[in-house]
Every structure is written in C-alpha cells, then in structure tokens.
Amino acid sequence: MASVELKDIRKQYGALEVIHGVSLSIEDGEFIALVGPSGCGKSTLLRMIAGLEDISGGDVVIGNEIVNQLTPRERNIAMVFQSYALYPHMTVAENIGFNLRISGQPKSVIDERVGEAARMLDLTALLDRKPGQLSGGQRQRVAMGRAVVRNPAVFLFDEPLSNLDAKLRVQMRSEIKTLHQKVQTTSVYVTHDQIEAMTLADRIVVLNKGRIEQIGTPMELYRNPANLFVAAFIGSPAMNMVDGTIESDGGMPMARLADGSSILISDNHDVVMGQPVTLGLRPEHLTPGGEGGSRLGGKTLLVEPTGAQTHVMFDVAGHSLTAVVDGEVPVRHGGPFEAHIARDLVHVFDRKTGAAL
C-alpha cells in the first residue's frame, strides 16, 4: 500500500490545457472518488496517475517516490476499466492469474493468490468457466480479481460499473466497498455517478473543466457545498435553485423572490441588504407540514411515485421545484401543493460568483 500525491499536475494537448494545476494528497489506504461531468478531466487525471498519459507539468508521487518517468508496471498499480478485457479462451482462474504467470511467479504462488482472490470475490465456484459463460457482474468481479492478485500499492478504477444495469451496479458497489475494507489498499475511483461516489468514498474530489471545485467527505459536500456547481452536482434528486434578493424580516435575513414571496434564511450567512443571491433547496428538505421557516406553494406540475417516496414537481415564483415526500402522501397532478423548509436548511450562494455565503 502507498500514499499518492499530485503536485500541480497539468496536461496539455498542443496549446489546449485540459488539467490546470491539480494538487491532491491521498492517504495510505484511503478510498478517493473523482467525480464530475463528462469532459471534466477525471479519467485523464487517473490515466496520468497510472502512467498511461504523459504529464505536461507537475509530479505524481506514489509511496514518496516521484513516478513521472516510470512505466505503469513499475508504478505497482492495478487498474480496473469499464471494459472487462478478459481473454475469452482462458478460464476464470487463468484470467485472474495471467499477470502473475507472465511475471514468472511459481505455480504454487499463482494458485494460492488466485484462490484467495476468488474466495474474496465469491468466484471459487466459477474458476473453471470461460468469460462467455459469466454474467456482466461476474465478469467485472473477475477483472477485479485480476487486479487483486497482484497486491498493488494502488487500485485505480475507471468507471468500472457503467456497463452494468441498475441492479448489478448496486450489488457491485457493495462488493467494491467490501473488497476495500478487506484489503485496505489505496484506491482512486473515477465515476460520473455521484451516488457511487457518495456510497463508496472516504473523500470525494469534485472536478470541473480540469480544476478541483471542492474536496471533502460525502456528507461535507452534501451539507456544505462550496459553490453552485458542487451544490447542483451532489445530491439526488438535484438541489433546487431559486433566485432572490436579500432583505430583512424583523432583523432576520430573508430572500425576496420575483413574485414578491420570500424565503427565510439563517443569520449565519454572510449577506448584505439588496444582494442578489441564488437559494439552494434540497428536495428532501421540502416537506409538507412543519413549523417555522418558510412555506412554499404552487400548482403541482408532475408526480413521480417511486414506492416509499414520491417526487413532486411544483411551481413557485415561476421556478419548477422538486420535493421528495413520503409515498403515502396524497398528491394530485394539477392540484395545489405546499411544502415547508426550515431556514437553517436553505443554502445561499452569491449569484454573480456562485460561491457559498
């Protein structure tokens, strides 16, 4: 195992710079997720750690050693891709042990490590099968087993679950988390799915256009997003955004909306009278009933039952807001809907800069 440190990493393709001085310290045994929209640079950053992309500037340090000039094999990393890249003519056991064989390991060592990886990933009963006889989830476990047997210093995952259906993704998330808890190997996981990042990672790095927007634990990013980009990216359903102007309500701050209605906010925000702001309202914080805070109501535009919960889209001051309510709450399309939000659950952002206030 080893720590990983990125020191002012940059990547250019000709005159185009796509990674702009990224610095990040990853502790030994930590699970880090890199998230962001398509094109934000997360896979490029991962490939630079792996040695699959040249570095235009800065240093990659693995285990206190600068590895910029080392090959991927010399870096002692193992990478799991979204494509399984299994050899169809080999058995599961042969696929898992392939890298050990080409490195000249004795058969006894190969058999021991393959057996250990198979037990860890529940593949023991499948060792004699070929990839064509396996499900998508089983193939991904074999790809992970091939990485595990090498005992790498660092695991690198590049969107490994994106080819799986929803049910398998949930299952494989659990298996990856269980695997990390067992082996405690430093892991860097790239995904565009913030639910994957929230459920798997010790810390999340949110990337946007080749720059880091915020680093923190899943709950730090959820509770205290640094800006509008992070607020909109973290959370499902996505945070509602409403524009307003700061005014005073008996000495307490509030935001006046375009239709004249208002939303009360906590006095912990660094705001001034007349300041244009954007309010962030999480759907799960908009609840029917409640006391204090603000009540927001309007016409119901859409009702989406999901079983235990119902997603309700309703109109407030020309904005379509989404609320998440208990599935037993009766809501009718086209009818009135009213929700409550406590003032200390309202996020406030500067409308010009997007920074949290």
C-alpha positions, 0 to 999 in steps of 0.5 A: 500500500502507498500514499499518492500525491499530485503536485500541480499536475497539468496536461496539455494537448498542443496549446489546449490545457485540459488539467490546470494545476491539480494538487491532491494528497491521498492517504495510505489506504484511503478510498478517493472518488473523482467525480464530475461531468463528462469532459471534466478531466477525471479519467485523464487525471487517473490515466496520468496517475497510472502512467498511461498519459504523459504529464505536461507539468507537475509530479505524481508521487506514489509511496514518496517516490516521484513516478513521472518517468516510470512505466505503469508496471513499475508504478505497482498499480492495478487498474480496473476499466469499464471494459472487462478485457478478459481473454475469452479462451482462458478460464476464470482462474487463468484470467485472474492469474495471467499477470502473475504467470507472465511475471514468472511467479511459481505455480504454487504462488499463482494458485494460492493468490488466485484462490484467495482472490476468488474466495474474496470475490465469491468466484471459487465456484466459477474458476473453471468457466470461460468469460462467455459463460459469466454474467456482466457482474461476474465478469467485472468481479473477475477483472477485479480479481485480476487486479487483486492478485497482484497486491498493488500499492494502488487500485485505480478504477475507471468507471468500472460499473457503467456497463452494468444495469441498475441492479448489478451496479448496486450489488457491485458497489457493495462488493467494491466497498467490501473488497476495500475494507478487506484489503485496505489498499489505496484506491482512486475511483473515477465515476460520473455517478455521484451516488457511487461516489457518495456510497463508496468514498472516504473523500470525494474530489469534485472536478470541473473543466480540469480544476478541483471545485471542492474536496471533502467527505460525502456528507461535507459536500452534501451539507456544505457545498462550496459553490453552485456547481458542487451544490447542483452536482451532489445530491439526488434528486438535484438541489433546487435553485431559486433566485432572490434578493436579500432583505430583512424580516424583523432583523432576520435575513430573508430572500425576496423572490420575483413574485414578491414571496420570500424565503427565510434564511439563517443569520449565519450567512454572510449577506448584505441588504439588496444582494442578489443571491441564488437559494439552494433547496434540497428536495428532501428538505421540502416537506409538507407540514412543519413549523417555522421557516418558510412555506412554499406553494404552487400548482403541482406540475408532475408526480413521480411515485417511486414506492416509499417516496414520491417526487413532486414537481411544483411551481413557485415564483415561476421556478419548477421545484422538486420535493421528495415526500413520503409515498403515502402522501396524497398528491394530485397532478394539477392540484395545489401543493405546499411544502415547508423548509426550515431556514437553517436548511436553505443554502445561499450562494452569491449569484454573480460568483456562485460561491457559498455565503 
